Amino acid sequence: MMPRSGTRGSGAARLAREMACTALLAGAVAMTLPPTSAYSQGWEPTKPIQFVIPAGTGGGADQMARFIQGLVAKNGLTKQPLITFNKGGGAGAEGFLEVKKAAGDPHIIIITLSNLFTTPYATGVPFGWQDMTPVAMLALDQFILWVNAETPYKTAKDYIEAVKAGDDKTFKMGGTGSKQEDQIITVALEKLTAPKKFTYVPYAGGGAVAVQLVGKHVNSTVNNPIEAVSQWKAGALRPLCLFDVKRSIYTGKVTADMAWSDIPTCKESGVDTEYQMLRGIFMAPGVKPEHVAFYVDLFKKVIATDDWKKFMEEGAFNQTFMTGDEFKTWVAANDKLHYDLMKEAGFLAPGK
């Protein structure tokens, strides 16, 4: 998903090295999914499943959760429906605390993003990923440096050089929330624009961020692909680079002349910064192994569908699936990486 930590090199270089290591770890866990039956052989939900979204509407997590909700219903993958709830207050703390207090209840799940790590460290809220039960990594979400299509910037290097040459804090970077993943990436970019900095402008969700860039209220964003693809298709936004160690695998045209794979990596563009974000599923603490097994089985069915594969391509996701101890190990490592990055950026709450 994303990396950072360690003690060598600059923040941006460290971020690049750590992202590369994390990507290799994720890639090593290739998915080989066994066929599954229509329903799990064992425990099944006996009432509607609460599907918590710890973010606002319109963003990547919201879009993925609602897509899963529809896909599960369409294919009859559970006897009980998934009911989505947005609980994005306190940078997602509202949603995480809702799941934490539901100890032992197998009828509540939550989709996670980077605020699983960043929110506790930034706010001091009494919560950590260990307060929930890891179920599965569904994918890793990408980040792209976007500008308005009417601007003169054709490459990421062009844009970074313009920021560096301009007055301090003249250029505005729009992002989702404060001291979250978008701002962490912005701080990493500031290692390259130093001594000039961006003015970071937080919004409630990725959908709003894209709209603000279209309206030229900010100069750039680092939105997920799925959060800005419609504006890209419409010719309103321009992608400059992808914050991954390698280009996207998706070669189908998104616009008349570009595919996701045509977007260079930021490193290719002379902007040595990388970052990816978890899209995973967790449950309440204290649930039983058979409860976890049901949802692992459910999400294996989800990602085996053609609709899911199409969704992955449309959103340019890194298709990585993990469960069990491998997923727990990955989460623990990325929690540490986020802590180190946020400490370096000065984003930790007092006492953290």
N, C-alpha and C positions, 0 to 999 in steps of 0.2 A: 504494500500500500504506500507507504511513505516512510522516509527514513530521516533520521537525524540522531546525533549523539556522537560520542567519541571525543578525542582531544586534539586531533591533528588538523591543521589547515584552517582556512577561513570558514565562516558560517556557510557561504554559498557552496564552496568546494566540499565541505563536510556533508552538506545536504545532498549533493550530487553523488558522492561516494556511498552514502548510506542508502539513498534511494536505489542505487544500482544493486547493492547487496540485498535489499528487501525484495526487489523485483526478481532477482535470481532465486531467492528462497521461495517466493510465490510460484515462479515458473517451475520449480522443481516438483511442486505438488500438482502434477498434471491430473486432470480428472479422468478417471476411468470408472464409469458408473454402471453398476449392475442393473439389469432389468428389474422393475418393481411391479408389484401387483396393484390393483385398483385402489386398495386400501391397506393400511398397515396390518400386519398380523399381530395383534396385541392391543394395547391401550389406544383408544380414540377419544377425541373431545366429545363431551356430552351436552355442550351448550356452545353458542356462538363464540368465536375466538376474537378477542380484542387485539387489534394490530396497531400498536402505538407508533406514531411518527414524531420523533423529537425535533421537529423543525416546522417551519411555516409551509403554507400551500405554494405550489408552483415550482419548488426547488427539486433537486435531483432525488432526494430521499422520498419526498412526497410523490413524485411521478412514478418511482419504482414501486413503492408500496401499493399504490392504487392500481398500477398495471398488474402486479401479482394478485391483488384481490380479484380483478376481473378475469385473469387467466385461470385462477383456481376455480372460480364459479363456472366459467365457460367449459372447462374440461371435467368438472365434477370430481375434483381431486380430494375433497373432504365432504363428509356428510353434514358438517356444520359450516356456516358461512364465516368468512373473515370480515370483521367490521373495523374499518380504519378510523383512527382518531388522531388529529393533530394536537400535540402537546409540546409546543416549541418554546414556551415561556422560560426565561432564564437561560437562554442559549441551549435549550434542550433539557435543562435540569428537571423541569416539570415532568417530562416524559420518563426520564430515567428513575426519578424518585417514585413515580407511579408504579413502575415495574418492581422496584426494590421492595416496596411495602406489600406487594402481592405475593410474599414468600409462600412457596409451595403450590401456587395456583398454576396449573398447566394450561389455562385458557387465556393467557395473555402473553404476547410476544412483542418484540420491538425491533424495528429496523435501525441499524446503527450507521453512523458516519463518523467523521473525525472528532465531532464534539463529544464522543464517548471518552476521548482522552483530554481534549482541550478544556471542556467546561469545568470539570472538577479542579483543574490546576489554575484556571483563570478566575474562578469565582469563589473557590473555597467551599463549595457546596459539599455536604457530607455524603459523597458517593464516589465510587470507583468501579471499573469494569468488573472487579472481583465480586461486587454486590449483585451480579447477575450471572446467569448460566449461559456460556457460549454454546451456540448451536451450529452455525455454519457461516462461512464466508461465501457470499453469492458472486461477488465480482470485485474488482478494483476500479474505481472511477477515476477518470483522467481530469486534468486541468489544462486549460488553454488560455494563452494570453490573447485577449480580444481587443480590437480597437474599432471605432466607427469606420465604416467603409469609405466615408468621404474624406478621411484624413490622408495625409501624404505618406504615411508609414507603410512600407511594403514588407519589411522584415523586423524581427524582434530586435536585432542590433540597431536598426534605424531608430526605433522607438526609445530604446535604452539610452542611446547617444543623445537623443533630443532631450530626454529628462535630465541627463547629466549636464547638458549645455544650458538648460533653462534656469530660471530662478528657483530657489529652494521652495519646495511644497507647492509649486505652481500646477503640476500635473496631479490630477485626481484619480485615484484607484478605487473603483467601486467594489464592494465585496459583501458577503453574507456574514453579518454579525461582527463583533469586536473580539480580538484575541482568539479568533478561530482560524481555520485552515487558510482562508483567503488572505487574512492579514499576516499570517506566518509566511506565506509565499511572498507577499509584498515586502516584508522585512528582508527576506532572502534576496530579492531583487535590489533592494537598497544597498546591499553589499557591493553591487556592481555600478550603482549610480552615485555612490559616495563621492563627495560629501552631501550631494543633493538627495532629498527625500521626497516621497510622495505625500500628498494629503489623502489619507485613507478615509473613505466614506462608507459607513456600514448601512446595510439595508436588511430587511426582515427575511428575505429569501432570494434564491438565485433567479427566479422569474422577474422580480422587481429590479434586480441588478442589471439584467439584460435590457429591460425597458429604459432604464436610466442611461445606459450607454447609447442606445438608439437615439434618445432625446438629447444627447451631447451634454448631459449634466455631469458626466465624468469622462475622463480621457481614455480609460482602459478598465478592463476587468480580468479576472482569472477564473471565470465561470467554468463549470463542468460542460462538456459537449452538449449533453441533452438539454441544458438550461438555456442555450443560445442557438441551437441548431435551426429553429424556425426563423430567427432573425438573419442568420447566415444565408439560408435558402432564399430569403426575401431580398438579399443584396444589401441589407442595412449594416451588417457587421463583417469584419474581416479577421480571420484567425491568423496570428503571427507565428506561434510556435506551441508545441505540445510538451508539457512538463513530464516527460517519460524518458527512459533510457533508450528507447527505440521507437520508430514510427508505428502508427496504428497498422493493424493487419487488414483493415477494411478498405477494399479497392473500388467498391461501387461508387459511382458519382453521387455526391450529395447536392452539389450545385451543377450548373451546366458544364463546368470545366474542372471541378475539384472533387476529390474523394478525401476521406479522413486521412488516408495514407499519403496524400500529397502535402499535408501539413508537416513541416520539418520539426524535429525535436528542438527544444530551446538550445541544447548544447550545440547542435548543428549550426544554429543561427548565431553562435557566439555569446549565448546567455546561459552560462553553466549552472543551471538550477533545475531540480527535478522534484516531483511530488505527486503521489497518488493517494486516493482515499478509500477507506473501507466501506463496502456495502455489505453488511452482514446481519445476521439474525441472532438475538439473544432472548432468553426466557428469564422468568423470576428466579430468585435464589431458592434452593431447597426443593426443586422439582426432582422427580425420580428419573432414572435412566430410561425407563420405557416411555416417559413423556418426551424426552429429548429425541429418542429414536423415532418417534412418530413424526416430528418436525423435520428431522434429517431426511427421512424417507419422502416426506411431502415436497421438500425443496429439491430433492433429486428429480422428482417427477416434473417439477416446474421447469428446471433448467434443461430438461430433455425435450421440451416442446419446441416446435418450429417458431411459435410466437415469441418465445423467450430469445431464441437465437436471433430473430429479426430485431427484437428490442435491443439486444446487445450491440448489434451492428449500427442501428440508428443512433445510439448514444455513444458509440466508439468506446465501449467498455473493454477493459482487460479481463478476459474470461478466466478467472481463477476461482476454483471451488475448494474449500477446506472444511474439515470437521474434526472433532475429537481432539486429541492431544496436540496434533500439528497446529490446529487453529488456536488453541490456548497458548501455545508457545509463541506463535506469531503475534497474537494480541499483546502478550506480556512484553515482547521485544519492542513493539511499536509504542506502547505506553511509555516505556523508558525513553525512546527516541523523541517523543513529543515533549516529555518533561525537559529533556536537555535543550531542545530547540526553544521552548518557551522561556526557560531560564535565561538563555543567551539573549533573547529578545526583550527580557524584562517584563514578561507577561504573567508571571506567577503571582497568585494572591498571597497576601501576608501569611507567613507560617508554612507555606508550601515549599 
